Every structure is written in structure tokens, then in C-alpha cells.
Amino acid sequence: MVGRLGPRPDGTVPFSIEFNPPRDAAGEDRLWRAAREFECMHPAFASVTYGAGGSTRDRTVRLTGRLAQETTLLTVAHLTAVDHSIAELRSIVGAYADAGIHNLLVLRGDPPGDPLGEWHRHPEGVEYAEELVRLVRGLGNFHVGVASFPRGHHRSPDLDYDTRHLIAKLRAGAEYSITQMFFEADDYLRLRDRVAAADPVEGAKPIIPELMPITSLRTVQRAEELSGRPLPAALRERLERAAGNDPEGNRAAVRAVGIEIATELGQRLIAEGAPCLHFITLNFAKATGEVLANLGYTVRPAAVGA
């Protein structure tokens, strides 16, 4: 999969997208509309998230298989260790392989119900993502990515500890990492520097930054939940100024500022040599398409509302 991270034919940096398993038929229809829109934009890959504790396991496997078989998108499936025995993990990987999926993003995962709660290893499972990487790589010819954390994982006591764990996952066979979402480019650059300083060989592997265009004040809360970090105060102030005293009435203004923020971050990351931009889409194409257009990508105009 890493081979897809080279420059695009038009010279732009590759980008990738992330989908969430929909909750109902209407949500699935929306996801498929977005997938068709994104096909026209030619992302390097599309990943599909995996619910905590396997809460969306069957839906994720089915959806990822359909994306692989019915679209031109290279699909990357998420796989987490939460509440799964090694036997169950082997079975899930086998189901992905049967669906023609050989690209996995391997994560330890968060506890169901409370992502910040205490993590408990399954009695017959694995403790760390490093072990899961080794398990997957031992099951066949799979391309494996892992998560990285610009400001450190919330369970890491310090950044050195966090860096060591990322390097261990890369040494176990991961080919790249995708960061947790962030909003300040310096956090990404410091992560990249830490890994390169600690292990130049593993530090040469791609670290892909994750972005999410904010389209409403409600998505600010979602962004903070997904990143585990509060939005930087200066960015929150920009959004709140746009909202004024009427967040609903000024949704268009809030959205415009959110697109500006994502564009500014993308511009800085590209200038600093990021190998790819990974967008959380929330199963919509329009906002990501607007950011890409602002960054100089060729984007077809017919877009799904977001």
C-alpha cells in the first residue's frame, strides 16, 4: 500500500479518506454516494473504522468487502484487539482476506462505552498493538499500518514512552502510521522528529497526518472526542466568532471557517513534506472535496451535502 503514497500524476500530495460503518440504511446510502464522489477524486486509499469491542465488526467486514469489490477504492480495514481472543482475531483477518482485503490498520482500540476508561486485555487476547501487528503479519501477505499520536496517547506517561511504543509497532512489521487527529501542524512535526531521532530506519516510514474539516459547532465536540484533546483555543475562538449568538443561523459562516482551518493545516503539512493527507469524512464528500480544491486538487463539482 505504501507504493500508493508517491506523488499523484498532477503533482499533488496523495490523500486518503476514512469512513465509519453506517447505523442504518439511510446512512449506508449516504456512504455509498460519498464513496462514488471520492472515486472521482482518486484517493490513495479508503479506510473503514471498527467499533470499540467489535460493536460494528460484521458491518465493517461486509462494508469493507463491498468497497473492495464494487468500487475502485483501495480499502484498508481497521482491526482492534478490544474484547477479542486471538482465535477471534484470526477469524476476522481471515474474513477480510476472503473479501479480498489485504490492507489493515491495526489498533489496540478503546474500551467500549468509555474511550478514556481503563483498558482490559481479553484473557485469550493480546495486550498491545505491537503483538497484533505480529499476529497479522504472520497470517499472510498483509500490509499493516498502525496509529501514532502527535501529542502522545492519553495512556502514555510521557512522549518518550509513547515514541518507544510507536517504534515497537513499526519494528514489528507496520509499514506506516496514521496519526490521531490534530489541529496544529507543529504537533505533527515534533512527532516526526521524535521518531526519526529515536530510530532513523523506522522514522523513514510514512507518518500520515489525519485531518477533519469542521462543518458545525456540533462537529467540534465530535472532533474533540475523536482526538481526545480539546480544540486549540485560538481555533475555537474563530469558530465561535463566526457563530455569534446564533450558531444554527450562522452555520454557513461556521462551516466556512472550518474549511479555512483545515485548508491552512493542509497547506502547512504539504509544505513540511507530509507524505499524504488522511481525512475523516464522517461519510460525506463535500467538505473534504472543498478543502482539496482549496489545496489545488482537481475535484469534480457534483458533491454530496455535508
C-alpha positions as CSV (number, residue, x, y, z in Angstrom):
1,M,0.0,0.0,0.0
2,V,2.9,2.4,0.7
3,G,3.6,2.4,-3.0
4,R,0.4,4.5,-3.4
5,L,1.9,7.3,-1.4
6,G,4.1,8.6,-4.2
7,P,3.2,11.9,-6.0
8,R,0.0,11.9,-8.0
9,P,0.1,12.4,-11.7
10,D,-0.8,16.1,-11.3
11,G,2.0,16.5,-8.8
12,T,-0.2,16.9,-5.7
13,V,0.4,15.0,-2.5
14,P,-1.7,11.8,-2.1
15,F,-4.7,12.0,0.1
16,S,-6.8,9.3,1.7
17,I,-10.2,9.1,3.4
18,E,-11.9,7.4,6.4
19,F,-15.4,6.1,6.5
20,N,-17.5,4.9,9.5
21,P,-19.8,1.9,9.4
22,P,-23.3,3.4,9.0
23,R,-26.0,2.8,11.6
24,D,-29.0,2.3,9.2
25,A,-30.0,2.0,5.6
26,A,-30.1,5.8,5.1
27,G,-26.6,6.1,6.4
28,E,-25.4,3.4,4.1
29,D,-26.9,5.1,1.1
30,R,-25.1,8.3,2.1
31,L,-21.8,6.5,2.5
32,W,-22.2,5.0,-1.0
33,R,-22.9,8.3,-2.5
34,A,-19.8,9.7,-0.8
35,A,-17.7,6.7,-2.0
36,R,-18.7,7.3,-5.6
37,E,-17.8,11.0,-5.2
38,F,-14.5,10.1,-3.8
39,E,-13.8,7.6,-6.6
40,C,-13.7,10.6,-9.0
41,M,-11.0,12.2,-6.8
42,H,-8.7,9.2,-6.8
43,P,-7.6,8.9,-3.1
44,A,-4.7,6.7,-2.3
45,F,-6.9,4.5,-0.1
46,A,-10.1,4.5,1.9
47,S,-10.2,3.1,5.4
48,V,-13.2,1.8,7.3
49,T,-13.3,2.2,11.1
50,Y,-14.1,-0.6,13.5
51,G,-16.3,-0.1,16.6
52,A,-14.9,-0.5,20.1
53,G,-15.3,-4.0,21.4
54,G,-16.2,-5.2,17.9
55,S,-19.6,-3.4,18.1
56,T,-19.6,-3.0,14.3
57,R,-17.5,-6.0,13.3
58,D,-19.9,-7.7,11.0
59,R,-21.0,-4.5,9.4
60,T,-17.4,-3.3,9.0
61,V,-16.3,-6.6,7.3
62,R,-19.3,-6.5,5.0
63,L,-18.9,-2.9,4.1
64,T,-15.2,-3.0,3.5
65,G,-15.6,-6.1,1.3
66,R,-18.2,-4.3,-0.8
67,L,-16.0,-1.3,-1.2
68,A,-13.1,-3.5,-2.3
69,Q,-15.2,-5.4,-4.8
70,E,-17.6,-2.8,-6.1
71,T,-15.5,0.4,-6.2
72,T,-12.1,1.4,-7.5
73,L,-11.1,2.4,-3.9
74,L,-8.2,0.6,-2.3
75,T,-9.7,-0.4,1.0
76,V,-8.0,-0.5,4.4
77,A,-9.8,-2.2,7.2
78,H,-9.4,-1.3,10.9
79,L,-8.8,-4.1,13.3
80,T,-8.7,-3.7,17.1
81,A,-7.7,-6.0,19.9
82,V,-10.5,-4.9,22.3
83,D,-12.6,-7.8,23.7
84,H,-11.2,-10.3,21.1
85,S,-9.4,-13.6,21.7
86,I,-6.5,-14.5,19.4
87,A,-8.8,-17.1,17.7
88,E,-11.4,-14.4,17.0
89,L,-8.8,-12.0,15.6
90,R,-7.5,-14.7,13.3
91,S,-11.1,-15.3,12.1
92,I,-11.6,-11.6,11.4
93,V,-8.4,-11.4,9.5
94,G,-9.5,-14.4,7.5
95,A,-12.8,-12.8,6.7
96,Y,-11.1,-9.8,5.4
97,A,-8.8,-11.9,3.3
98,D,-11.8,-13.8,1.9
99,A,-13.3,-10.5,0.9
100,G,-10.1,-9.6,-1.0
101,I,-8.8,-7.2,1.7
102,H,-5.1,-7.3,2.5
103,N,-4.5,-3.9,3.9
104,L,-5.2,-3.5,7.7
105,L,-4.9,-0.6,10.1
106,V,-4.1,-2.4,13.4
107,L,-5.1,-0.7,16.6
108,R,-5.2,-1.8,20.3
109,G,-8.5,0.1,20.4
110,D,-10.5,1.9,23.1
111,P,-12.8,0.3,25.7
112,P,-16.5,0.2,24.6
113,G,-18.7,2.8,26.3
114,D,-15.8,4.9,27.6
115,P,-12.9,5.5,25.2
116,L,-10.9,7.1,28.1
117,G,-11.7,4.3,30.5
118,E,-9.4,1.5,31.8
119,W,-8.2,-0.9,29.2
120,H,-8.6,-4.6,29.9
121,R,-6.9,-7.3,27.9
122,H,-9.1,-10.2,26.8
123,P,-8.0,-13.3,28.8
124,E,-7.1,-15.0,25.5
125,G,-6.2,-11.9,23.5
126,V,-3.2,-9.5,23.1
127,E,-2.1,-6.7,25.3
128,Y,-0.5,-4.3,22.8
129,A,-0.9,-3.3,19.2
130,E,2.7,-4.5,18.6
131,E,1.5,-8.1,19.3
132,L,-1.4,-7.6,16.9
133,V,0.9,-6.4,14.2
134,R,3.0,-9.6,14.6
135,L,-0.1,-11.7,14.6
136,V,-1.5,-10.2,11.3
137,R,1.9,-10.3,9.6
138,G,2.2,-14.0,10.5
139,L,-1.1,-14.8,8.9
140,G,-0.3,-14.0,5.3
141,N,0.8,-11.3,2.9
142,F,-0.9,-8.3,4.6
143,H,0.1,-4.7,4.5
144,V,-0.2,-3.2,8.0
145,G,-0.5,0.3,9.3
146,V,-0.7,1.5,12.9
147,A,-1.8,4.6,14.9
148,S,0.5,7.4,16.0
149,F,-0.2,10.2,18.4
150,P,1.2,13.7,17.8
151,R,0.6,14.8,21.4
152,G,1.1,11.3,22.9
153,H,-1.6,8.7,23.7
154,H,-3.6,9.6,26.7
155,R,-2.4,6.4,28.5
156,S,1.3,7.2,27.9
157,P,3.0,8.7,30.9
158,D,5.3,10.8,28.6
159,L,6.2,11.4,25.0
160,D,9.4,9.2,25.2
161,Y,7.3,6.3,26.3
162,D,4.8,6.9,23.5
163,T,7.6,7.2,20.9
164,R,9.1,3.9,22.1
165,H,5.7,2.1,21.6
166,L,5.3,3.5,18.1
167,I,8.7,2.4,17.1
168,A,8.0,-1.1,18.6
169,K,4.9,-1.3,16.3
170,L,6.9,-0.3,13.3
171,R,9.7,-2.8,14.1
172,A,7.0,-5.5,14.4
173,G,6.2,-5.0,10.8
174,A,4.0,-2.0,10.4
175,E,4.8,-0.1,7.1
176,Y,3.3,3.3,8.1
177,S,1.3,5.0,10.7
178,I,-1.8,7.3,10.6
179,T,-1.9,9.9,13.3
180,Q,-4.7,10.7,15.7
181,M,-6.5,13.8,14.5
182,F,-4.8,17.1,15.4
183,F,-5.2,20.8,14.6
184,E,-1.7,22.3,15.0
185,A,1.0,21.3,12.5
186,D,3.8,21.7,15.0
187,D,2.4,18.7,16.9
188,Y,2.8,16.5,13.8
189,L,6.3,17.9,13.1
190,R,7.5,17.2,16.6
191,L,6.2,13.6,16.4
192,R,8.0,13.1,13.1
193,D,11.2,14.5,14.6
194,R,11.0,12.3,17.7
195,V,10.6,9.1,15.8
196,A,13.4,9.9,13.4
197,A,15.7,10.8,16.2
198,A,14.9,7.7,18.2
199,D,15.2,5.3,15.2
200,P,16.2,6.7,11.8
201,V,15.3,3.5,10.0
202,E,11.7,3.3,11.4
203,G,11.5,7.0,11.3
204,A,11.8,6.9,7.5
205,K,8.4,5.1,7.3
206,P,5.5,7.3,6.4
207,I,3.6,9.1,9.2
208,I,0.3,10.2,7.6
209,P,-1.4,13.2,9.3
210,E,-5.2,12.9,10.0
211,L,-7.5,15.9,9.5
212,M,-11.2,16.6,9.8
213,P,-12.9,19.6,8.3
214,I,-15.2,21.2,10.9
215,T,-18.6,21.9,9.4
216,S,-20.6,23.0,12.5
217,L,-20.1,23.6,16.2
218,R,-21.5,20.1,16.8
219,T,-18.6,18.6,14.9
220,V,-16.2,20.5,17.2
221,Q,-17.4,18.2,20.0
222,R,-17.0,15.2,17.7
223,A,-13.5,16.3,16.8
224,E,-12.6,16.6,20.5
225,E,-14.0,13.1,21.2
226,L,-12.1,11.6,18.3
227,S,-8.8,13.3,19.1
228,G,-9.1,13.0,22.9
229,R,-7.9,16.6,23.1
230,P,-9.6,20.0,23.3
231,L,-9.6,22.2,20.2
232,P,-6.9,24.8,20.4
233,A,-8.3,28.0,22.0
234,A,-7.5,30.2,19.0
235,L,-9.4,27.9,16.6
236,R,-12.3,27.6,18.9
237,E,-12.5,31.4,19.1
238,R,-12.5,31.7,15.3
239,L,-15.4,29.3,15.1
240,E,-17.4,30.9,17.9
241,R,-16.9,34.4,16.4
242,A,-18.4,33.0,13.2
243,A,-21.3,31.5,15.1
244,G,-22.0,34.7,17.0
245,N,-25.2,34.5,19.1
246,D,-26.9,32.2,16.6
247,P,-24.9,29.0,15.8
248,E,-27.7,27.5,13.8
249,G,-28.5,30.6,11.9
250,N,-24.8,31.1,11.1
251,R,-24.0,27.6,10.2
252,A,-22.7,28.6,6.8
253,A,-20.2,31.1,8.4
254,V,-19.1,28.4,10.9
255,R,-18.6,25.9,8.1
256,A,-16.6,28.4,6.0
257,V,-14.2,29.0,8.9
258,G,-13.9,25.2,9.5
259,I,-12.9,24.7,5.8
260,E,-10.4,27.6,6.2
261,I,-8.8,25.9,9.2
262,A,-8.5,22.6,7.5
263,T,-7.1,24.2,4.4
264,E,-4.5,26.1,6.4
265,L,-3.4,23.0,8.2
266,G,-3.2,21.0,4.9
267,Q,-1.1,23.8,3.3
268,R,1.4,23.7,6.2
269,L,1.6,19.9,6.2
270,I,2.2,19.8,2.5
271,A,4.9,22.5,2.7
272,E,6.6,20.5,5.5
273,G,6.7,17.3,3.4
274,A,3.8,15.2,4.8
275,P,3.5,12.0,2.6
276,C,-0.3,12.0,2.4
277,L,-3.3,13.8,4.0
278,H,-5.8,11.5,5.6
279,F,-9.3,13.0,6.0
280,I,-12.0,11.9,8.5
281,T,-15.1,12.3,6.3
282,L,-18.0,11.3,8.6
283,N,-19.3,9.7,5.4
284,F,-19.7,12.9,3.4
285,A,-17.7,14.0,0.4
286,K,-18.4,17.7,0.1
287,A,-16.3,19.3,2.9
288,T,-13.2,17.2,2.1
289,G,-13.7,18.0,-1.6
290,E,-13.7,21.7,-0.8
291,V,-10.5,21.5,1.2
292,L,-8.8,19.5,-1.6
293,A,-9.9,22.1,-4.2
294,N,-8.5,24.9,-2.0
295,L,-5.2,22.9,-1.9
296,G,-5.1,22.7,-5.7
297,Y,-6.5,19.3,-6.3
298,T,-8.8,18.7,-9.3
299,V,-12.2,17.9,-7.8
300,R,-15.4,17.3,-9.8
301,P,-18.1,19.8,-8.8
302,A,-21.1,17.5,-8.1
303,A,-20.7,16.9,-4.4
304,V,-22.8,15.4,-1.6
305,G,-24.0,17.8,1.1
306,A,-22.0,18.0,4.3
